[in-house]
Amino acid sequence: MKNTILILTFLLLALGLAAQTFQGDLMTFGGTMYGNYSRPAILKSGSNHTLELRTDGSLGAWGDNSYGQCNVPAGKNFISFDAGTLHSVAVKSNGSLVAWGDNSYGQLNNVPTGNNYCAVAAGGFHSVALKTDGTLVAWGYNNYGQCNVPAGNNFVKVSAGCSFSLAMRADGTLVAWGYNGYGQCNVPAFTGFTDIDCGGYHALAVRNGYVYAWGNNDSGQCSNKPTGSNFVSVSAGFSHSTAITTGCTLYSWGNNDFGQCTGGPVGGSGCLGFATGAYFTVYVNWDWSLQAWGDNYNGQCNVPVRPIYKFVAAGGTGDPLYRTYSHMIAIKNNNSLAAWGSNSYGQCDVPAGSNYTKVAAGGLHSLALKTDGTVVAWGMNNYGQCNVPTGTFIDIAAGQYFSLGLRPDGTLVAWGNNDYGQCNVPTGTYGKIAAGSTHALAINMRGNVVAWGRNNYGQCTVPTGVFTAISAGGEFSLAIRGNGSLVAWGLNNAGQCNVPTGNNFTSISAGWDHSLAIKIINGYENYVAWGSNAVGQCNLPPADSFTQVAAGCGFSALLAYWPPKNEITNVGTTEVIPIVSHVKAYPNPFSISQGVTFEIQIKSGENGTLSVYNVKGQLVKKLSINSSQMTYTWDGKDQSNKQCSSGVYFYKVITQTINETKKLLIVN
């Protein structure tokens, strides 16, 4: 009763940029944001509930919560987890264990101490944990010896059933212990297994792409397994089984009393992840949405609905009085609004309707542009920044305590705080606008930048030339020249004006004291960040295919192509085909016991690096590469020689002519 895998994507947009039709998923990085959203990286189901490990390291849950098994602990520091019958357990990034839910047999009170754990499994009323030294420990109900772990320090994976346990050694051999009334502990005597899972009283495994099943077979959960040699992962319910192929096709067999084997898209391709509960199955579609079918008595099939976003704006203020107040506004795929973060002044109380084309987030207020050209505003209104003038607009921008609009005839109008003349708009016709803390920018029809408002750091002293994009930050300004290069001016206390070199930039965003930009490298949109990194706002994850960036006050966000243009082609057909260019990894997913091989097509005379990152953007492993060697292997251990846990990783290859990032999945 476990997991499988989810490949992930990152996303978002920027304040002050023209509206686009891109669609995306969402992740934020950095400091004080409330309600940050990210996709699940791994799913695992217990008897009647499901847990998710999200890409930001936090946990989510739904389904039966009669014993608090869905009351996940707070934090974004989890690396492994599992759902049992009535309890849940997880491993934190510091290697310690935490458990919640039912404690009838000491599943919570007897959790081992220490910080040397890397994986965990939850069974009926017991749990098993894998230590970093390869040894096992178990606790909870032990009526059949399911907690009497075998000796040895070469284990790489664990799973737990109703009253028995299963583990895999580094050589791919299996061992099981506990209740054996159905022969579920009589494991196949082979080496080379790569995946395992325990159901109610049966077990599943994968070896050389084939599915193995043994134990209770009263519903055909063992004998009706699919044939073929292209399976990569398995998941076992109480009396039904599921497996996924290398082509992302889901198979299900066994007990079907609740439709758990025939509901949903079983047999179709495009499965990016799945989890099997007692009598239900959860499925992740190619578009990252969730489906569940089967028994729903406890709401275990009421999966969270996660929208796809088209446009997002990042707000917040550097005012010392409100520095920790940050919020975001998004336009969903159906053109309705969503907002999250600080709502102290109602800045997240979005209006109803599904007719919005752009949003802007100010210091403590918000704006939205409708399809009919009218603008609505909400949030703090102490300076009249929400008192929108009548008439229609084609663009909007929000400053700290003022608002700016662009009329269809190219003229400007501003309202709200005018202490520094930021609402004294210049005459003329303009094509783009941006609002900073207390100053504003616009590009006129000749491509020149015009600035007004506070100029204490020279943020309104604009350079000459032709520009294609502008963004206004706390007390500095940022622009893209006609040749694609960057220029910044104004306050540079945190290096926010130290722009990167190059002339291939397409999108920019200026935050309070940091900057973001997208540049084209080998046909893909990569991002760069610079300036203040006091709360990690520049620690963005390694990835590509982004369309826009958004810099707020102490946090950052990204908007990706949807679907990811470097991952999926012919979406909606019967196949989901990864694009292989200069770099590939196989097998992918892979287990620590087998390792992974990277094949890189490096041009003669070139050299570079192969780096592996976790979902938080932290470097896990780095290798030097050159044209004299085309393949490289990785054993799944980090720079400190510690075993990596199951989950989603990235591998990034950089040479003189290659800059590519792809997903890598570890299944332990």
FENPERA-V175051 format. One record per residue. N is the residue number from 0. OMEGA is omega in whole degrees, 0 to 359 (none if undefined). Layout:
N_OMEGA + N_OMEGA
//
This chain:
0_185 + 1_196 + 2_108 + 3_205 + 4_173 + 5_174 + 6_187 + 7_182 + 8_180 + 9_187 + 10_158 + 11_180 + 12_187 + 13_178 + 14_174 + 15_178 + 16_180 + 17_182 + 18_178 + 19_180 + 20_177 + 21_176 + 22_183 + 23_175 + 24_199 + 25_171 + 26_177 + 27_184 + 28_173 + 29_194 + 30_197 + 31_172 + 32_180 + 33_178 + 34_175 + 35_182 + 36_173 + 37_183 + 38_174 + 39_176 + 40_180 + 41_175 + 42_172 + 43_182 + 44_173 + 45_181 + 46_182 + 47_176 + 48_181 + 49_174 + 50_174 + 51_171 + 52_185 + 53_184 + 54_177 + 55_178 + 56_178 + 57_180 + 58_173 + 59_181 + 60_172 + 61_180 + 62_183 + 63_180 + 64_185 + 65_179 + 66_180 + 67_182 + 68_176 + 69_178 + 70_186 + 71_177 + 72_179 + 73_177 + 74_180 + 75_187 + 76_181 + 77_183 + 78_179 + 79_184 + 80_174 + 81_181 + 82_178 + 83_180 + 84_181 + 85_179 + 86_180 + 87_182 + 88_182 + 89_174 + 90_177 + 91_182 + 92_177 + 93_177 + 94_179 + 95_182 + 96_174 + 97_181 + 98_180 + 99_181 + 100_183 + 101_181 + 102_186 + 103_183 + 104_177 + 105_179 + 106_179 + 107_185 + 108_185 + 109_177 + 110_181 + 111_176 + 112_180 + 113_181 + 114_182 + 115_180 + 116_182 + 117_179 + 118_184 + 119_177 + 120_180 + 121_180 + 122_180 + 123_178 + 124_178 + 125_180 + 126_178 + 127_181 + 128_177 + 129_179 + 130_180 + 131_178 + 132_177 + 133_177 + 134_183 + 135_172 + 136_181 + 137_181 + 138_181 + 139_183 + 140_186 + 141_185 + 142_178 + 143_180 + 144_181 + 145_177 + 146_179 + 147_188 + 148_178 + 149_177 + 150_178 + 151_181 + 152_182 + 153_179 + 154_183 + 155_182 + 156_179 + 157_175 + 158_183 + 159_177 + 160_184 + 161_180 + 162_177 + 163_183 + 164_183 + 165_180 + 166_178 + 167_178 + 168_183 + 169_179 + 170_178 + 171_174 + 172_185 + 173_174 + 174_180 + 175_181 + 176_182 + 177_183 + 178_185 + 179_184 + 180_179 + 181_181 + 182_182 + 183_177 + 184_177 + 185_188 + 186_175 + 187_185 + 188_178 + 189_167 + 190_171 + 191_175 + 192_183 + 193_179 + 194_179 + 195_170 + 196_178 + 197_172 + 198_178 + 199_178 + 200_174 + 201_183 + 202_179 + 203_176 + 204_176 + 205_177 + 206_181 + 207_179 + 208_181 + 209_176 + 210_174 + 211_179 + 212_179 + 213_182 + 214_182 + 215_184 + 216_186 + 217_178 + 218_181 + 219_182 + 220_176 + 221_187 + 222_183 + 223_181 + 224_181 + 225_174 + 226_180 + 227_184 + 228_183 + 229_180 + 230_183 + 231_182 + 232_182 + 233_176 + 234_186 + 235_172 + 236_180 + 237_179 + 238_171 + 239_187 + 240_177 + 241_178 + 242_180 + 243_181 + 244_176 + 245_178 + 246_177 + 247_176 + 248_182 + 249_175 + 250_180 + 251_182 + 252_180 + 253_182 + 254_183 + 255_184 + 256_181 + 257_182 + 258_184 + 259_179 + 260_185 + 261_178 + 262_177 + 263_186 + 264_180 + 265_181 + 266_179 + 267_178 + 268_180 + 269_177 + 270_178 + 271_178 + 272_179 + 273_175 + 274_183 + 275_176 + 276_183 + 277_181 + 278_178 + 279_180 + 280_177 + 281_189 + 282_176 + 283_181 + 284_180 + 285_181 + 286_177 + 287_175 + 288_183 + 289_171 + 290_175 + 291_180 + 292_184 + 293_181 + 294_182 + 295_184 + 296_182 + 297_178 + 298_183 + 299_177 + 300_177 + 301_186 + 302_176 + 303_176 + 304_183 + 305_184 + 306_169 + 307_185 + 308_179 + 309_186 + 310_180 + 311_177 + 312_181 + 313_182 + 314_182 + 315_183 + 316_176 + 317_176 + 318_182 + 319_181 + 320_185 + 321_190 + 322_184 + 323_182 + 324_179 + 325_179 + 326_178 + 327_177 + 328_182 + 329_169 + 330_180 + 331_181 + 332_178 + 333_177 + 334_171 + 335_186 + 336_171 + 337_179 + 338_179 + 339_183 + 340_179 + 341_181 + 342_186 + 343_180 + 344_179 + 345_183 + 346_177 + 347_178 + 348_188 + 349_176 + 350_179 + 351_177 + 352_179 + 353_183 + 354_183 + 355_182 + 356_178 + 357_175 + 358_176 + 359_181 + 360_178 + 361_180 + 362_181 + 363_177 + 364_184 + 365_177 + 366_173 + 367_179 + 368_181 + 369_180 + 370_179 + 371_177 + 372_177 + 373_183 + 374_173 + 375_182 + 376_180 + 377_182 + 378_180 + 379_182 + 380_185 + 381_178 + 382_182 + 383_182 + 384_177 + 385_178 + 386_187 + 387_175 + 388_177 + 389_180 + 390_183 + 391_182 + 392_173 + 393_176 + 394_180 + 395_174 + 396_182 + 397_175 + 398_182 + 399_179 + 400_177 + 401_182 + 402_185 + 403_179 + 404_178 + 405_181 + 406_177 + 407_179 + 408_178 + 409_178 + 410_184 + 411_172 + 412_180 + 413_180 + 414_182 + 415_182 + 416_183 + 417_184 + 418_183 + 419_179 + 420_182 + 421_176 + 422_177 + 423_187 + 424_177 + 425_175 + 426_180 + 427_179 + 428_187 + 429_182 + 430_180 + 431_181 + 432_175 + 433_180 + 434_176 + 435_181 + 436_181 + 437_176 + 438_183 + 439_180 + 440_174 + 441_174 + 442_181 + 443_187 + 444_176 + 445_181 + 446_179 + 447_178 + 448_175 + 449_182 + 450_178 + 451_182 + 452_184 + 453_184 + 454_185 + 455_178 + 456_180 + 457_181 + 458_177 + 459_178 + 460_191 + 461_175 + 462_178 + 463_177 + 464_180 + 465_185 + 466_180 + 467_181 + 468_180 + 469_173 + 470_182 + 471_182 + 472_182 + 473_177 + 474_176 + 475_183 + 476_184 + 477_182 + 478_172 + 479_178 + 480_180 + 481_179 + 482_178 + 483_178 + 484_182 + 485_172 + 486_179 + 487_180 + 488_181 + 489_181 + 490_182 + 491_185 + 492_181 + 493_180 + 494_182 + 495_178 + 496_178 + 497_188 + 498_175 + 499_180 + 500_179 + 501_180 + 502_182 + 503_181 + 504_184 + 505_184 + 506_182 + 507_172 + 508_179 + 509_176 + 510_180 + 511_179 + 512_172 + 513_185 + 514_177 + 515_176 + 516_174 + 517_177 + 518_180 + 519_176 + 520_180 + 521_176 + 522_181 + 523_180 + 524_176 + 525_183 + 526_174 + 527_180 + 528_178 + 529_183 + 530_182 + 531_175 + 532_187 + 533_181 + 534_175 + 535_183 + 536_176 + 537_179 + 538_182 + 539_184 + 540_178 + 541_179 + 542_179 + 543_180 + 544_177 + 545_180 + 546_184 + 547_178 + 548_178 + 549_179 + 550_178 + 551_178 + 552_180 + 553_176 + 554_182 + 555_178 + 556_183 + 557_174 + 558_183 + 559_169 + 560_176 + 561_358 + 562_181 + 563_189 + 564_179 + 565_182 + 566_191 + 567_171 + 568_181 + 569_179 + 570_180 + 571_175 + 572_184 + 573_181 + 574_171 + 575_191 + 576_173 + 577_177 + 578_178 + 579_180 + 580_181 + 581_191 + 582_170 + 583_179 + 584_179 + 585_350 + 586_180 + 587_14 + 588_176 + 589_177 + 590_181 + 591_184 + 592_183 + 593_182 + 594_181 + 595_178 + 596_175 + 597_176 + 598_187 + 599_178 + 600_183 + 601_178 + 602_181 + 603_178 + 604_181 + 605_175 + 606_181 + 607_183 + 608_170 + 609_184 + 610_176 + 611_181 + 612_172 + 613_185 + 614_177 + 615_180 + 616_181 + 617_180 + 618_179 + 619_182 + 620_179 + 621_180 + 622_173 + 623_182 + 624_177 + 625_187 + 626_179 + 627_181 + 628_185 + 629_181 + 630_180 + 631_180 + 632_178 + 633_184 + 634_178 + 635_179 + 636_184 + 637_183 + 638_179 + 639_179 + 640_176 + 641_182 + 642_178 + 643_180 + 644_176 + 645_176 + 646_183 + 647_177 + 648_175 + 649_168 + 650_186 + 651_179 + 652_178 + 653_170 + 654_179 + 655_182 + 656_181 + 657_170 + 658_186 + 659_178 + 660_179 + 661_182 + 662_179 + 663_184 + 664_176 + 665_180 + 666_181 + 667_none
//
